[in-house]
Amino acid sequence: MEIYETQAEIAKTKNWLLSLVVLVLVTFGVLVLLQGVALALIPLIFDISIDGLLGLMTGGATDIPNGRMALYFVQGVGSGIGFIVAAWIIIKFIEKAFLNLPLQVSRFNAQGFLIVLLITLGGMLFNAFLVDLNSKLVLPEFLSGLELWMREMEDQLMEMTKFLTDFQSTGEFIVGLVVIGLLAGIGEEVFFRGLVQPKFHQYTGSAHWGVWITAIIFSAIHVQFYGFLPRMFLGAMFGYLYLYSGSLVYPIIAHIFNNAFTVVMVYLANQGKVDFDLESADSISYPVSFAGFLVLLVGIYYFKKTNQSQNGELDQGL
């Protein structure tokens, strides 16, 4: 079970609305502040003019020297580190909670690590099916305007993603791996699984509702309608890894592995060493996707069983 111990008045179930409002305000404030600081430092660190900076942020300038590195800097500070700082402020100063990190680390072991890698690989294979399914979703006619807007937003985000992963040097690849893989994996898991999921578990009285509500929020904040289902699925997978182990180490590893694998594949594709298209879903193999789903289910079953036998305090009824 997740570890989130606090006796603070604001964290009690009866104050759930106030607690969530404070969480949203603090998180939004921290992310905006750190992103603002990162943006203010770009002209000094990367020697990019204000006009060039605006062009980068709007996606209209892709030929600015150090432009990709500058965007990594903003994303790493404003998002990856931002989520860690926001979670730390809320946990330590507002709700005075205790995550018992030494206990969480002690629950990590080599067997669990290997099972989690297998689960994540299975989840990634099945996720190809969800990506394909989500890309084909069509809204009712009366929502055609909304659908057009979402398609345009999706195209803009894809162009930005392609720019960020169009590595022109080994240095850019390494920095991209750190920002997209490491910082995003740690920051988002500490915030969503370490802080948000236990709160919704407490508020709803259901561990499963806690996992899925958090997964929905996790997917929604990325503002990508046509990537909503696969990202929600990944969020739920990460959530169950925490729920069944009581250790954030496992979902962090799974998140980093998922993101880093994609970054590596894009890099190798750019080098002409593998055939991988970030945009294409045409190569999906349904048998492979559902084989991945079976691997995922079997892996989750053994992961849960193994951790329940090792951690006597875990809820056997989950």
N, C-alpha and C positions, 0 to 999 in steps of 0.2 A: 504493500500500500504506500501511497505517496506520504512523504514526511513534511508536515507543516504544523508545527506546534506553536500556539499563541493563546494568551489569555486576554489580549487587548480587547477593549469594549467594541471598538469599531469593526473588529474581525468576526464578531458573533453573528450567527445566522439572522437574528432579528434586525441587524443593521446592514443587511446585504446590499441594499440599494446605495446607501451612503458609501459603503466600502468600494463598490464598483465605480461609483462616480469619482471618488478620490483616485482610484487606480487609473481610470481613463485620463483624468486631468494631469496627474503627475507624469504618467507615461508620455502623453502628448507634449507636455511642457519640456520634458527632458529631451525627447527626440528632436523637437524643433530647436531647442537651445543648442544642442550639440551639432546639429546639422548647420545651424547658422554660424557657429564658431568655425566649423570645417570649411564652409564657403568663404568666410572672411579670411582664412589662412591660405586659400588657394593662390591668390595673386602673389603672395610672399614666397610660398614654398615652390610653386610650379611655374612662376613667372608668366601667368596668363592674365590678360586684361579683363576688365569687367565685361566688355562686349563679347569677348571670347568665352567667358564664363557663362554668360546668358545663352550663347549659342550652344554650348555643351549641354546645359540643363534642359533646353528645349529640343535637343536632338538635331539642331540645324547645322551644327559645325562638327564634323568628324575628322577634320584634317589638322587640328590644332596640336602642335607638339606637346607631349605630356598630358594630353586631354584624357586619355583612358586612365592614366595613373591618378589624375585629379578626381575623376569620378569614383574610382576605387576608394580614394581617401575619404570622400564625402559619405559613401555608402558604409565604409567600415566604421567610421566615427559616429555618424548619425544614426545608423541602424544597429550594426553588430554590437558595438560598445554601448550604444544608447539603451538597448534593451537590458543589458547587464546592469547599467547604472540605475535605470528606472526600477528594476526588480530589487536591487540592493537598498535603495531609498525606502521603498514601500515595506519590504520585509524587516529591515533593521530599525528604521526610525518611526514609521507610522504604525505598523502592526506588531513590532517587536517580536517577530516570529523566529522560530528556530528550525533550520533545515537539517541539522545534525549531519553536516557534510562528511565528517570522519566515518560515521556509520554507513553513509551512502557509498563512499569509496571502498569501504571494507567489504561491501556486498558484490563488488566487481571481481570476476574471476575469468580465467582463460576459457573455460567451458562456455560460460555465458557469452563471452566475446565472440566465439566462433558461431554460436547459435544466432546471435544478433546479426552477424554478417550474412548468414544464410537467409534469415528472415528478410533483411533489407534487400538482398538480391532478388528474392522471390517477389517482394513488394514492388520493386522497380520493374520487373517483367510484367506483372499484372497491371501496373500503372499505365503501361503502353496502351492497354485496352481502354482504360478510363480516359486517357488523353484523346484517343480516337472518338470515343463516345461523346465526350464533352464538346469536341470541336464540331460535332454534327447537330448539336442542340439548336432548335429553331423556336423562337418565341411566337406567340399568337400574333395575328395580323395587327391587332390594335396596339401592340407593343413594338411595331416595326421601327418606330423612331428610336426607341430605347435600344433595340438590337443593333441598329446602324451605329449608334454612338458607342456601344460596347465593342463592336467590331473595329471601329476606328481607334478606340483606346487600346485594344489588343494589338493592333498593327503597330502603333507607336511604341508600346512596351516591347514588342518583339524586335523592332529596329534598335532600340536601346540595348536590349539583351545581346543582339548580334554584334553591336559595336563593342560592348564590354568584353565579349568573348572572342573578338577578332585579334587574338594575341599576335603582336608583331615582334616580340622578343621573348627570350626565356624569362627575363625579369618580369615582364608583364604577366606571363603565365603564372609565375610563383606568387606574385602579389594577388592576382585574381583567385588563385587557389586558397590563399590565406583569407581573403575577404569573403568570397562566396561560399567557401567550404568551412573553414575553421571558425571565423568570427560569427557568421550567420548561424552555424550549427550550435555554438555555445550560447550566444546571446538569445536566440529564439527559444531554445529549450529551457534555459534558466527561467525565462520570463513566462512562457506559455505552460510548460509542463511543471516547472518548479513552483510557480506562483498561482497562475490562473486556474489550472486544472484542479488542484486540491480545494480551492475556494468553491468551485462549482460542484465538486463532489460533496462538500459540506452543505452547500445551500440546497441542493436537490435531494440529498440523502441517497444518491445513487452513484456508484463509481463509474458506471457505464455512461450515464448522462454527463458526468464530469468530463470524461474523455471526449465524447462527441460534440458537446457544446464548445469545448475549447478548440477542437479540430475545426469546427465551422468558423469560429472567430479567427483562428490562425489563417485559414484560407481566405477569409473575407478581407483581412487587412492588406493582402497583397494586391487587391483591386484588379483581379484578372478573372473575369467571368468565364472565359473559355479555358481556364485552367483550374476552375474551382473544385471540381470533383476529384481530380488526381491529387491536388494539394490537401484537400480535406481528408482523403484516404491516408496520405502520408502522416498528417497530423494525428489521426486516430491510431495509426501503427506506432508512432512515437509515444503516444499517450499510454497505450497498453504495455509497452516495454517498461515504462516507469511504474505503472500500476502494479504489474506482476513481479517487479524486482525490488521496488523501494529504493532504486538508485538512479539518479539522473545521468550517471556515466553512460548507461546503455543507450538511451534516446539521443544523447549528444553524439555518441559514436555513430549511431545509425544515420543521424542527420548529416553529419560531416561526410560520411561515406557516400550517401546519396548525392549530395551536392558536388563533392569532389570528383566522383566518377563521371558525372556529366561534363564538368570542366575539363577533365583529362581527355574524354572522348572528343570534345570539340577541338581541343588543342591538337590531338593526333590527326583529326580530320583536316585541320588547316595545314598540317604538315604532309598531307597526302598519304598517311600511313593506314588509315581506316576509312571506311565509308560510313559517315555519320552526318545526318542532316537535322539540325535543331528544330526546323520548322515542319519537317515531313512526318506524317503518320501513315504514309502509304505502305511502308514496309512492315506493318504490324502483323504478327503471326498469332492468330487466336489460340492455337494449341499451345504455343510457347507461353502466352499470357496466362492461360488458365493452369498450365503446369506450374508457373510461378506462384499462382494463387494457392495451389495445393502445398507447395513448398512453404509458403507463408503460414498457412494454417497449421501444418505439422510442426513447423518451427516454433510458433507461438504456444502450441500445446506443450511441447517439451520445455520451452523456456519457463512457462508458468509452473509446470510440475517440478522442475528442477529447483526453482527459487522458493517454492512453497516448502520443499523438503529441507532447504538450507536455512530459510528465515522463518522460524517458528511463529513470529509475531504477524506474519502476513495473514490476511483474511482468507481462510480456506474456502469461503463461500463465493469468492469473486468469480 
